[in-house]
Amino acid sequence: MAIFFSNLPEALVGAVAMRAEGRPARAVMAIWLGCAVLLVAAVVAGRALAGGLSDQVLAVALAFADGAVLASLADTLMPEAYEHGRPVNAFATAAGFLLSFSLAS
């Protein structure tokens, strides 16, 4: 659930950008459907491969993944959001964090 909600805004922005470049709607949908299929495959493969790892190894892997997500947010999404979305962007950021935190609890 959290993965879906965290990727949905980025997918929408990407789809709008592709349509603005003149790509057909069918091609845009095919690209995002392909991305969704790859994500599901990655989740299944990750679960199969990491299922037997120790808690310490999983903690390091999760910390690395969290850092990559934060770097991506800070580098690409947040600057654009703050440029175009004032003043509601701070509330949207807090609401997204609260939803993700609540789902993880």
N, C-alpha and C positions, 0 to 999 in steps of 0.2 A: 504494500500500500504506500509506504513512504517513498519507495523508488519511483512508483508511478507519479505521485504528486511532485516529487522533486524534478523529474524529467519532463513533465507536461509543459511548463512554461517555456523551457528551452526548446522543446519540439515546436511549439507554436511560433516562437520567434524565428526559428529556422525555416519553418514552412512559409511564413509570411515573406521572409527574405528571398526564398527560392521562387515564390510566385512573382515577387517584384522584379526578379531577374528575367521573367518571361517563361519560366518552366511551366509546362502543362500541369494542371491539378492532378491528373492521373499519375504522372511521373513523381510528383511530390509525395502523394499517398503511397506509392510503391516503395519509395526510398524509406519513408518512416515505418512502413510495415516490415520491410527488411531489417531495419534497425531493431524493431521490437522482437522479431524472431531471433536475431543474434543475441539480444539481451537475455531472452528466456534460455537459450542454449548455454550462454555463459553462466547463468545462475545454476542451472542443472549440473554443468560440468564442474563448477566451483564447489558445489555441495558434495559431489561425488569425490573430487580430489582432496578436499580439505576436511572431509568428515572425520578422519582419523588423526588429525593433527592435535598436538597438545594445546592446552589453553594458553601457554606462553607464546607459542608460535602464532596462534590465531590472533592474540592481542597485538603483536607486532604487525602482522599483516593488516589488521583493521586500522591500526594507527596510521600506517602508511597510506591506506586508501582514504582515510579521513583527511589526511594532509593534502592529498591530491585533489580531493573535492574542494577543500577550502582554497587552495591555490587557484583552481579554475574559477571559483566564484569571485575571488578577489581580483583576478586578472581580467575577466571578460564580462561576467554578468552584472556585478555590482556597479562598476562605473557607468555602464549603459543604463541601468535601472535608475541610478541617481541623476543621470543627465536628463532622462525623459519622464521620470515618474514622480517627481516631487509633488506634494509632501507625503503622499500615501505610501511611498516605497518603504519607509521605516516601519510602518504598521504591517505591511505585507510581509516584510522580512521577519518581524517578531511573530506574526501569526503562523508563518511557515515553520519557524523553529518550534513554536509551541505545539503545533500539530505533529511534527516529527517526534518531538520529545514525548508527547502523550502516547503515540502509537508504539514507541519503543519501550515504554514502561510496563 
